[in-house]
């Protein structure tokens, strides 16, 4: 891409309607202000954004790293003084069986299930939408948009209500089918039950992004490719794997990695479920554990160490994301 | 439509079933939320698919007795401040990265992408301590400024696509007509990217309106609760008043659902041009 100011002269000369007498003078010179601001202007334009991001995202990130090396509690909050203890929080964290037996498996397995579910469902929905006529396509994509738009917080409350062990619809239906005993069963106290409901919630909210993005990608595939393949005798499944998937590889990569990032740092959807905000250690994930360690237990140092661990995992995934983006095109 | 004609009856049935399944899956939670909110006997609803009696009682309970109207006003105020600030800041920054070539440009873009991935859980601890030190907890303005930071990376990323889509020749025509850069920016570029700005603003509105962790952590004064935090008031120690909770949830979701579906095409367009194809 050429410098924006270098090309000022060329296309302007060819501009239609340049019939004003003497207008041929115009392209000769770049206006004074334009050439003056050349080096400084982009930074001037970026300054507000960079200042906000530096103060509210980058500095806190450095600070959370510092906090993770401290024994930081109520005393330090009041005095405002640092209290460094080296890597003690990390050694404590990494030797904690809760991390290895509960929190890490919860976070990783949950993210995997949600990513696979979201991408698979989103792809199927995109393929379905692509088959429909304009009217039904509009109706279905609007429905998908509504599922996307419902806030995570209220969506979570609805799923909790649906699975409410006393009066919830699902509990009544399952009890009616004789599959559960309504008097004794509570899905939320069981780790698998709890996370199954959370996964349903997260997939329900996440599949629309995948569906809409892949649908946009599908429109870029020339129809002739599919028609040629069909004439050659390829079935729908064969065409999907041999044409759609390779053509949309970059789109799949982006939605998969973005979903992975989002599903690793799920907080609200877990925190707001019964037992999710500290009532049940079995259902903690990294984000909730970090929050509770800090704000419920008052050990901001250990909470920060957990937060740093989560951030490092996410940055590694982000690294993969950026490499994928760079491979596809120039940024 | 040659493809439609070739479809066998079995395929048609399959597609119909799939469409019905999709519509039910996508809309049922929203339906259940609204219908419970309208149900006079929400607590004993059980597996009744239709509300047993239609009433607005749950809505008046949350607004009059629960003070939810006040929380909604707080949320609105925070969201509007966030939208105004982030629209201005994101637009300027996106013009810089979409229209200028300068040293470290790629580094800036990469940094913007990276900070977008930082988990809020990692930021809430240091920001809480910082805000506490500056006595900025319980301040709606401070909360808006934090939300500004969260909505900026995505806003810049999305606006970048819209700015890049404006043909350079139009800008150059303005220069030829004697306009300086700022004149060109306000009279040419700004009107052309206005639709993108609307889409981006909707996104930052939703970010601020939906946010929960920071509002929960920063706001301890009941009168400063935003709607997401205020909603928790309707949960008892061991019980949940599902009628009022669903009514409040409906009030909270409605603006988002309306905004989002109204600008859906534009947003999807922005997502693909800014974030996917870019």
Contacts between the chains, C-beta under 8 A, distances in Angstrom:
chain1	res1	chain2	res2	distance
A	1	B	101	6.7
A	2	B	101	7.9
A	3	B	101	5.2
A	4	B	99	5.5
A	4	B	100	6.3
A	4	B	101	7.2
A	4	B	168	6.5
A	4	B	171	7.7
A	7	B	168	6.7
A	7	B	172	7.3
A	8	B	172	5.2
A	8	B	175	5.8
A	11	B	168	7.6
A	11	B	169	5.0
A	11	B	172	6.0
A	12	B	169	7.7
A	12	B	172	4.9
A	12	B	173	6.6
A	12	B	175	7.4
A	12	B	176	4.6
A	15	B	169	7.2
A	15	B	172	7.9
A	15	B	173	6.0
A	15	B	176	7.0
A	23	B	176	7.9
A	26	B	176	4.5
A	26	B	177	7.9
A	27	B	176	6.4
A	30	B	175	6.9
A	31	B	175	5.5
A	31	B	178	6.9
A	31	B	179	7.4
A	31	B	180	5.7
A	31	B	181	7.8
A	32	B	180	7.9
A	33	B	180	3.8
A	33	B	181	5.5
A	33	B	182	7.6
A	34	B	175	6.1
A	34	B	180	6.8
A	34	B	181	5.3
A	37	B	181	5.7
A	39	B	102	7.1
A	41	B	96	7.6
A	41	B	100	6.8
A	41	B	181	6.7
A	42	B	96	4.1
A	42	B	97	7.8
A	42	B	100	3.8
A	42	B	102	4.6
A	42	B	105	7.3
A	43	B	96	7.5
A	43	B	102	7.3
A	45	B	92	4.4
A	45	B	93	6.2
A	45	B	95	5.6
A	45	B	96	3.9
A	45	B	100	7.8
A	46	B	92	7.4
A	46	B	93	5.1
A	46	B	96	4.6
A	46	B	97	7.5
A	46	B	108	6.6
A	48	B	88	7.6
A	48	B	89	4.6
A	48	B	92	6.3
A	48	B	93	7.3
A	49	B	89	5.0
A	49	B	90	6.9
A	49	B	92	7.0
A	49	B	93	3.7
A	49	B	152	5.8
A	49	B	156	6.3
A	50	B	93	7.7
A	50	B	108	7.6
A	52	B	89	6.4
A	52	B	145	7.6
A	52	B	148	6.0
A	52	B	149	5.3
A	52	B	152	6.2
A	53	B	111	7.7
A	53	B	112	7.5
A	53	B	115	5.9
A	53	B	149	6.2
A	53	B	152	6.2
A	53	B	153	7.3
A	55	B	149	7.8
A	56	B	123	7.8
A	56	B	127	7.1
A	56	B	145	7.0
A	56	B	146	6.0
A	56	B	148	7.6
A	56	B	149	3.5
A	57	B	115	4.6
A	57	B	118	6.3
A	57	B	123	6.8
A	57	B	149	5.4
A	58	B	115	6.8
A	59	B	126	7.8
A	60	B	122	7.8
A	60	B	123	4.8
A	60	B	126	4.0
A	60	B	127	5.1
A	60	B	130	7.1
A	61	B	115	7.9
A	61	B	118	6.1
A	61	B	122	6.8
A	61	B	123	7.0
A	61	B	126	7.8
A	63	B	126	3.8
A	63	B	129	7.7
A	63	B	130	7.4
A	64	B	122	5.2
A	64	B	123	7.2
A	64	B	125	5.8
A	64	B	126	4.9
A	67	B	125	6.4
A	67	B	126	6.4
A	67	B	129	7.7
A	77	B	129	6.6
A	77	B	132	7.0
A	80	B	133	6.3
A	125	B	22	6.1
A	128	B	15	7.1
A	128	B	18	5.3
A	128	B	19	7.0
A	128	B	22	6.6
A	131	B	15	6.0
A	132	B	15	7.5
A	132	B	19	7.2
A	133	B	1	7.9
A	133	B	4	7.5
A	136	B	19	6.5
A	139	B	23	7.7
A	140	B	19	6.2
A	140	B	22	6.0
A	140	B	23	6.7
A	140	B	26	7.9
A	141	B	264	7.4
A	142	B	261	5.9
A	142	B	264	7.3
A	143	B	22	7.0
A	143	B	23	5.3
A	143	B	26	4.3
A	143	B	27	5.2
A	144	B	22	7.5
A	144	B	26	5.4
A	145	B	260	6.2
A	145	B	261	4.9
A	145	B	264	4.6
A	146	B	26	6.7
A	146	B	27	6.3
A	146	B	30	5.7
A	146	B	257	5.7
A	146	B	260	8.0
A	146	B	261	6.2
A	147	B	25	7.8
A	147	B	26	4.2
A	147	B	27	7.1
A	147	B	29	7.5
A	147	B	30	7.3
A	148	B	260	6.9
A	149	B	206	7.8
A	149	B	253	7.5
A	149	B	256	5.3
A	149	B	257	4.4
A	149	B	259	7.8
A	149	B	260	3.6
A	149	B	261	6.4
A	150	B	29	6.8
A	150	B	30	5.7
A	150	B	33	7.7
A	150	B	253	5.3
A	150	B	256	7.4
A	150	B	257	6.4
A	151	B	206	7.9
A	151	B	209	7.5
A	151	B	210	4.3
A	151	B	228	7.6
A	151	B	252	6.4
A	151	B	253	5.7
A	151	B	256	5.8
A	152	B	210	6.6
A	152	B	212	7.7
A	153	B	210	6.5
A	153	B	212	5.3
A	153	B	228	5.2
A	153	B	231	7.2
A	153	B	249	8.0
A	153	B	252	7.3
A	154	B	33	6.7
A	154	B	231	7.8
A	154	B	249	3.8
A	154	B	250	7.8
A	154	B	252	5.5
A	154	B	253	4.8
A	155	B	29	6.3
A	157	B	33	7.9
A	157	B	231	7.6
A	157	B	245	6.0
A	157	B	246	7.5
A	157	B	249	5.4
A	158	B	29	4.5
A	158	B	30	7.7
A	158	B	32	5.8
A	158	B	33	4.8
A	158	B	246	7.4
A	158	B	249	6.9
A	159	B	29	6.8
A	160	B	240	7.8
A	161	B	32	7.2
A	161	B	36	6.8
A	161	B	240	7.5
A	161	B	242	5.3
A	161	B	245	7.4
A	161	B	246	6.8
A	162	B	29	7.3
A	162	B	32	6.3
A	164	B	240	7.2
A	164	B	242	7.3
A	167	B	43	6.4
A	167	B	44	6.7
A	167	B	45	6.6
A	167	B	46	5.7
A	167	B	242	7.3
A	169	B	32	7.1
A	169	B	45	7.8
A	169	B	46	7.1
A	169	B	47	5.3
A	172	B	46	4.6
A	172	B	47	3.9
A	173	B	47	5.6
A	176	B	47	7.0
A	204	B	25	7.2
A	204	B	26	7.9
A	204	B	29	6.7
A	208	B	26	7.7
A	209	B	271	7.8
A	212	B	268	4.9
A	212	B	271	7.4
A	213	B	268	7.7
A	213	B	271	6.4
A	213	B	272	6.5
A	213	B	276	6.0
A	216	B	268	6.3
A	216	B	269	8.0
A	216	B	271	7.8
A	216	B	272	4.4
A	216	B	276	7.3
A	217	B	272	7.7
A	217	B	276	7.4
A	250	B	276	7.9
A	251	B	276	6.1
A	254	B	275	7.4
A	254	B	276	5.7
A	261	B	117	5.4
A	264	B	119	7.8
A	265	B	119	4.0
A	265	B	120	7.3
A	265	B	121	6.6
A	267	B	119	7.9
A	267	B	120	6.9
A	267	B	121	5.8
A	267	B	212	7.9
A	267	B	213	6.0
A	268	B	212	4.9
A	268	B	213	7.0
A	271	B	213	8.0
A	272	B	212	7.9
A	286	B	121	7.7
A	287	B	119	6.3
A	287	B	121	4.1
A	288	B	121	7.9
A	290	B	121	5.1
A	290	B	122	7.4
A	290	B	125	7.6
A	291	B	121	5.7
A	291	B	124	6.8
A	291	B	213	7.2
A	294	B	124	7.9
A	294	B	125	5.1
A	295	B	128	7.7
A	295	B	217	6.5
A	300	B	125	5.7
A	300	B	129	7.1
A	303	B	125	5.8
A	304	B	122	7.9
A	304	B	125	5.5
A	304	B	126	7.7
A	307	B	119	7.1
A	307	B	121	5.5
A	307	B	122	3.8
A	307	B	125	6.2
A	308	B	122	6.9
A	310	B	119	5.4
A	310	B	121	6.4
A	310	B	122	6.4
A	311	B	118	6.2
A	311	B	119	6.0
A	311	B	122	4.7
A	314	B	117	5.3
A	314	B	118	7.2
A	314	B	119	5.9
A	315	B	114	7.2
A	315	B	117	6.8
A	317	B	117	7.6
A	318	B	113	7.4
A	318	B	114	5.9
A	318	B	117	4.3
A	321	B	113	7.8
A	321	B	117	7.7
A	322	B	110	6.4
A	322	B	113	6.4
A	322	B	114	7.6
A	325	B	113	7.8
A	329	B	278	7.2
A	331	B	106	5.7
A	331	B	109	5.2
A	331	B	110	7.1
A	331	B	278	7.6
